[in-house]
Amino acid sequence: MVFGTPISWFINEVIAVVLFCIVTVHILKGKDPVHRLLELFFYMLTAGIFENIGVWQHIYDYSTCRIMMFGKVPIAILLVEGVILYATVELMEKVHVPGWVLPFGCGVLSSVQDMTLDPASVFDLHEIEGELEGQWNWTAHYEGGFVDIPFFNFSGWLTMMLFFMAFCMIGRNVYRKKKKEWIGYAYPVFAMLGTLILQCTVNMFLLFMAPLFPMYQKTPELIMLVVNFAVCIFLVLKYSRYDIPYDAGRDRLMFWMPAFLHIYAIVSILVLGITKAILPCAVVAILHSGYLFFAYRKIKAAGQETGAAA
């Protein structure tokens, strides 16, 4: 134990802080740093509030043997979510999708990232006060799911980031048109409020197909997950333009950050001996990494064509 938390959990907290600091520096060196930092902060606040609602509703709980907590939720979880969101936004902007498509891309890529991180967290078990606890503990509603994690969890990640970035894209457009500074400071707040409202209302259909079916049913959840993924992937592949040249100084982060998180999750799964997670998580990591490599090659090719034309 380190400061009252298991060593593997402590390592996760350190990594989360380091990655968040790297992202913060990246934002400060880029365009519009104040508004990007506000977007990041209010997304994490949105996630923290919604995660606490999930704990309050007894859908899941987090072990409280952590150094940094936001209510009942480890701050490290929120830092990693923020890091993932920022990396996906950067990538979607780089592949030059239209503004209305960007939230869909952020949602699906973030959810895919989550499919390797969550099993490593749920099954990183330690004995706490005589009981085995993971970093994150599900109140199971049915047997199965993705590595015993309910399917709605991954749709939930997708929609939360989709909603938040949709509101942010609207806010960015209004700010550019009106050129009023207060709008630039206010729209991340409205993005948080709008996301929380949608998460607690229309999101019930997108996760559970409610009210057509009762909540927490495996088949409707799987159907909605497939539909959510299919729509988002289709839009990203159809509208990506790959016409912005690669900038090594700025663009490395959007590729190595998700790759690092997958590698870290897979190594954790292997070290912890979570055998049932190895194959599905490896497949997810390979597919996601394959897309990242494809995007990288297309962006590099665009830069070479631009150089040749010049």
Buried (B, 14 or more C-beta within 10 A) or exposed (E): EEEEBBEBBBBBBEBBBEBBEBBBEBBEEEEEEEBBBBBBEBBBBBBBBBBBBBBEEEBBBBBEBBBBBBEBBBBBBBBBBBBBBBBBBBBBBBBBBEBEBBBBBBBBBBBBBBBBBBBBBBBBBBEBEEEEBBBBBBEEBEEEBBBBBBBBBBBBBBBBBBBBBBBBBBBBEBBEEEEEEEBBEBBBBBBBEBBBEBBEEEBBBBBBBBEEBEBBBBEBBBBBBEEBBEBBBEBBEEBBEBEBBBEEEBBEBBBEBBBBBBBBBBEBBBEBEBEEBBEBBBEBBEEBBEBBEEBBEBBBEBBEEEEEEE
